[in-house]
Each structure stands twice: as C-alpha cells, then as structure tokens.
C-alpha cells in the first residue's frame, strides 16, 4: 500500500466551480434485463439496489472490450504477475455497477508512459488526473487517468488509469485499470396530461444559491419534447458534492386539482436530475446537451440566464 499518495485531478465538468467531491452509494437500477444488459420503461420511477448477473456480466464484457482497444506503450510485455504488485487504481464511483478490468506489463524504464498517453488521446478523451505515491523501501508509483468516451446508455462513467513504478531489476512496471459504471437502461416518462411548468434561475452563484426564478408553463408540444429528452437520459451512478446549485425544476400538476403529481430538480454537481413521483424517486444523469438546448428554448431573452448557461456544462 502506498503512503503519501498525491493526486491532482482536473475537473470533469467544463465550467463547473471547484468542488470537493464525496462518494455516496447511490445505485439506482431496474432488475429486468433484456437479452444483453437490462432495460425497462416506466411512467413512474422504480428504485432498486440489486443488479442481475446478466447486467454484471455485460458490464465486465464491455470493460474488457474497451481495454482491448486502448493503446499500450512500445516495448510493453504482458505478464501475469508483477515483481512489485500494483494495487487497483481508478476514480470510478463506488457501487454495484462498477466494473474494473486490469492488465499488467513490463517495459523498458526509458519509456515515458505519461508522454505516450498524452500523445495517443483520441477524440473525446482527456487526462483527468495525475498522481504519485510512495511507501517505505519501495519505488514511487506514478499514475495518469484518462476519461474515455464510451457511447452507451448503460455507461455513466468510463475511465482508464495507467499506473507505473520501477521493478528491482530496473524494468518498468505498468498496470492499466479500465473502469466502467454499467447499469440497466431506465426509461422514465414524464406525464404530459396536466400542467407542465419549468422554472429556471437568473443567478446560480455558490454563496447565494439559485435565485431570480422564472417559471413558464409549457405548451403540449413543448411538454412532449421535454418528455422525450428525459426518456433518453442515463441512470446516474451516484456521487455528491460539498458545493452545488440548482439549475432547473419541473412540475407536473393535475389540470383539475392542481396537485403536483410529478416533480424533478436538476443540479450542477454532480449533475443529476432527481425525479419524484408518488413517494418514489430516481436520479438520472443530466449532462445531456439535447436536454439543455431544449430547456434554453423555453425561456425568453433576459430570463433564466443561469439555467440557459447550463448548456456549457453538458457532456454529449
């Protein structure tokens, strides 16, 4: 075990404030698998914490497939055991959905792994951390983490860490950990047979929180478009932040009784939309560019500017 590990992480969400993230166990899934990894369609959220064996196997298979595609430094020779064992190293959120697959290599000490990784980043990939660690009577370890672009509704996190150290014979050791957070596909359908209201905010500064709210009642066509974009959101893998602001709220009320039957609230960090209906809740990943582009169109010029600015935080 390394002592005194120093890690420098780069923000994963473009334009977000500096936050200290804390990990929470928040696996929200549906245990109704289809032929590959599981999916369900529901008007009201369904929450469980158990993943099927098919879902677990599908996530591992996907992680192995992605690891097969990753570049390996020149001169690297795969081994079954390293002279100095390197521990699992990844930044994925904790929970049942996390799958980690690893490979170990020996390579010449002259190879600069950090430079190799940066030179072989593909479109949509980015370095998100660098770090080092040390322990008594052991060579220091170094790592560089990469956020990968994994296009799948099952995947809410996808990352790769290259970890290196020197062996006693002067060779360089390398361990590559590829992590994915794989969950069943959950399709949440917002009801549209009522009054659908959307509230945005003119300011979202951290000291004051979200302020200057502006609410619009959507037309039926706008509500249908919003329902469609929400149905395409991924399940959230969990997580929380010490600093956060609210970006958007959505309420669906009965046309006759005016009672709210469906409510959603989207935040900036960690970037989830929390949906509540009939005492049940679910969290979806809100980094959808399509969703924020649609939301922008709901508000007139000069209103809800902070909410409209969330388009700068979207990820895909």
FIKOL-52619 format. One record per residue (C-alpha): chain; x negated, y, z. Coordinates in steps of 0.5 Angstrom, whole numbers, padded with zeros to 4 digits. Layout:
N
chain/X/Y/Z
A/X/Y/Z
...
***
This chain:
316
chain/X/Y/Z
A/0000/0000/0000
A/-0003/0007/-0002
A/-0003/0012/0003
A/-0003/0020/0002
A/0000/0019/-0005
A/0001/0026/-0008
A/0006/0026/-0014
A/0008/0032/-0018
A/0015/0032/-0021
A/0017/0036/-0027
A/0025/0038/-0027
A/0029/0033/-0031
A/0035/0038/-0032
A/0033/0044/-0036
A/0034/0051/-0033
A/0036/0048/-0026
A/0034/0051/-0020
A/0028/0048/-0015
A/0031/0043/-0011
A/0029/0037/-0006
A/0033/0031/-0008
A/0035/0026/-0003
A/0037/0019/-0006
A/0044/0016/-0004
A/0047/0010/-0005
A/0053/0011/-0010
A/0054/0006/-0015
A/0061/0006/-0018
A/0063/0001/-0022
A/0068/-0004/-0025
A/0067/-0011/-0025
A/0071/-0013/-0031
A/0066/-0015/-0036
A/0066/-0016/-0043
A/0062/-0020/-0048
A/0056/-0016/-0047
A/0056/-0012/-0040
A/0063/-0010/-0038
A/0068/-0004/-0039
A/0075/-0002/-0037
A/0080/0003/-0039
A/0084/0006/-0033
A/0088/0012/-0032
A/0086/0013/-0025
A/0079/0012/-0022
A/0077/0005/-0020
A/0072/0004/-0015
A/0068/-0002/-0013
A/0061/-0003/-0011
A/0059/-0010/-0014
A/0056/-0012/-0021
A/0058/-0018/-0024
A/0052/-0023/-0026
A/0053/-0021/-0033
A/0052/-0014/-0032
A/0046/-0015/-0028
A/0043/-0020/-0034
A/0045/-0015/-0039
A/0041/-0009/-0036
A/0035/-0013/-0035
A/0035/-0015/-0042
A/0036/-0008/-0044
A/0030/-0006/-0040
A/0026/-0012/-0043
A/0027/-0010/-0050
A/0025/-0002/-0049
A/0019/-0005/-0045
A/0017/-0009/-0051
A/0018/-0002/-0055
A/0013/0002/-0051
A/0006/0004/-0053
A/0000/0000/-0050
A/-0007/0004/-0050
A/-0012/0001/-0054
A/-0016/-0005/-0052
A/-0011/-0007/-0046
A/-0010/-0014/-0045
A/-0004/-0017/-0042
A/-0005/-0021/-0035
A/-0001/-0025/-0030
A/-0005/-0022/-0024
A/-0009/-0016/-0023
A/-0015/-0016/-0019
A/-0012/-0011/-0015
A/-0005/-0012/-0014
A/-0001/-0005/-0016
A/0006/-0004/-0013
A/0012/-0003/-0017
A/0013/0005/-0018
A/0019/0008/-0021
A/0023/0014/-0020
A/0030/0011/-0022
A/0036/0012/-0017
A/0037/0006/-0012
A/0043/0002/-0012
A/0045/-0005/-0015
A/0045/-0002/-0022
A/0037/-0001/-0022
A/0033/-0006/-0026
A/0026/-0006/-0026
A/0021/-0010/-0031
A/0014/-0009/-0031
A/0007/-0012/-0035
A/0000/-0012/-0032
A/-0006/-0010/-0037
A/-0014/-0010/-0036
A/-0017/-0005/-0041
A/-0024/-0001/-0041
A/-0025/0004/-0036
A/-0027/0009/-0041
A/-0019/0009/-0044
A/-0016/0016/-0042
A/-0009/0013/-0040
A/-0006/0020/-0039
A/-0008/0023/-0045
A/-0006/0017/-0049
A/0001/0017/-0046
A/0002/0024/-0048
A/0000/0023/-0055
A/0005/0018/-0056
A/0011/0021/-0053
A/0017/0020/-0058
A/0023/0025/-0060
A/0027/0026/-0054
A/0022/0023/-0049
A/0018/0028/-0044
A/0013/0027/-0038
A/0017/0028/-0031
A/0012/0027/-0026
A/0004/0025/-0025
A/0001/0023/-0018
A/-0004/0020/-0015
A/-0005/0015/-0008
A/-0011/0013/-0004
A/-0012/0008/0001
A/-0018/0005/0006
A/-0023/0001/0002
A/-0019/0002/-0005
A/-0020/0006/-0011
A/-0015/0011/-0012
A/-0009/0010/-0016
A/-0006/0015/-0022
A/0001/0015/-0025
A/0004/0018/-0030
A/0012/0018/-0031
A/0016/0019/-0037
A/0023/0020/-0038
A/0026/0016/-0044
A/0031/0017/-0049
A/0036/0011/-0048
A/0042/0012/-0052
A/0047/0007/-0049
A/0054/0009/-0045
A/0051/0003/-0040
A/0045/0007/-0038
A/0045/0013/-0033
A/0037/0013/-0032
A/0032/0011/-0036
A/0024/0012/-0035
A/0017/0009/-0035
A/0011/0009/-0031
A/0004/0008/-0032
A/0000/0006/-0026
A/-0008/0005/-0026
A/-0013/0004/-0022
A/-0020/0001/-0022
A/-0022/-0006/-0021
A/-0028/-0008/-0017
A/-0031/-0011/-0024
A/-0031/-0004/-0027
A/-0025/-0005/-0031
A/-0019/-0001/-0031
A/-0012/-0004/-0029
A/-0006/-0002/-0032
A/0002/-0003/-0029
A/0007/-0001/-0033
A/0014/-0001/-0030
A/0020/0001/-0034
A/0027/0002/-0030
A/0034/0003/-0033
A/0040/0004/-0029
A/0045/0000/-0032
A/0053/0000/-0030
A/0059/-0002/-0034
A/0063/0002/-0038
A/0068/0006/-0035
A/0073/0010/-0039
A/0077/0015/-0035
A/0083/0018/-0038
A/0086/0025/-0035
A/0093/0025/-0036
A/0096/0031/-0040
A/0103/0030/-0039
A/0103/0036/-0034
A/0100/0043/-0033
A/0092/0042/-0034
A/0088/0048/-0031
A/0081/0049/-0032
A/0077/0054/-0027
A/0070/0057/-0029
A/0066/0062/-0025
A/0063/0068/-0027
A/0057/0067/-0022
A/0053/0061/-0019
A/0047/0064/-0015
A/0045/0059/-0010
A/0045/0064/-0004
A/0053/0066/-0005
A/0055/0059/-0008
A/0060/0059/-0014
A/0064/0066/-0014
A/0068/0070/-0019
A/0073/0064/-0021
A/0077/0065/-0027
A/0083/0060/-0029
A/0086/0058/-0035
A/0092/0054/-0037
A/0090/0049/-0043
A/0095/0048/-0049
A/0097/0041/-0050
A/0092/0040/-0056
A/0086/0043/-0051
A/0088/0038/-0046
A/0088/0032/-0051
A/0081/0035/-0053
A/0078/0035/-0046
A/0081/0028/-0044
A/0078/0025/-0050
A/0071/0028/-0048
A/0072/0026/-0041
A/0073/0019/-0043
A/0067/0019/-0046
A/0063/0020/-0040
A/0058/0015/-0037
A/0059/0013/-0030
A/0054/0016/-0025
A/0048/0013/-0022
A/0049/0017/-0015
A/0044/0022/-0012
A/0045/0028/-0009
A/0041/0035/-0008
A/0040/0040/-0002
A/0042/0046/-0006
A/0048/0045/-0011
A/0053/0050/-0014
A/0060/0048/-0017
A/0061/0049/-0025
A/0068/0047/-0026
A/0074/0045/-0023
A/0080/0041/-0027
A/0087/0040/-0024
A/0093/0037/-0027
A/0100/0038/-0024
A/0106/0036/-0025
A/0111/0040/-0029
A/0117/0039/-0024
A/0114/0039/-0017
A/0107/0043/-0019
A/0104/0038/-0014
A/0097/0036/-0016
A/0096/0029/-0019
A/0089/0029/-0021
A/0083/0033/-0020
A/0076/0034/-0022
A/0070/0038/-0020
A/0063/0039/-0024
A/0057/0041/-0021
A/0050/0043/-0023
A/0046/0038/-0019
A/0045/0032/-0019
A/0050/0033/-0025
A/0056/0029/-0024
A/0064/0031/-0025
A/0068/0028/-0019
A/0075/0026/-0020
A/0080/0024/-0015
A/0087/0022/-0016
A/0092/0018/-0011
A/0086/0018/-0006
A/0081/0014/-0011
A/0075/0017/-0013
A/0070/0016/-0018
A/0063/0020/-0021
A/0061/0021/-0028
A/0055/0024/-0031
A/0057/0031/-0033
A/0050/0032/-0038
A/0055/0032/-0044
A/0053/0037/-0049
A/0060/0036/-0052
A/0064/0037/-0046
A/0060/0044/-0044
A/0061/0046/-0051
A/0069/0045/-0051
A/0069/0048/-0044
A/0066/0054/-0047
A/0071/0055/-0052
A/0077/0055/-0046
A/0074/0062/-0043
A/0075/0069/-0047
A/0069/0073/-0047
A/0066/0076/-0041
A/0070/0071/-0036
A/0067/0065/-0033
A/0060/0066/-0036
A/0056/0062/-0031
A/0060/0056/-0033
A/0059/0057/-0040
A/0052/0058/-0039
A/0052/0050/-0036
A/0051/0048/-0044
A/0044/0050/-0043
A/0044/0044/-0038
A/0047/0039/-0042
A/0042/0033/-0044
A/0046/0030/-0050
***
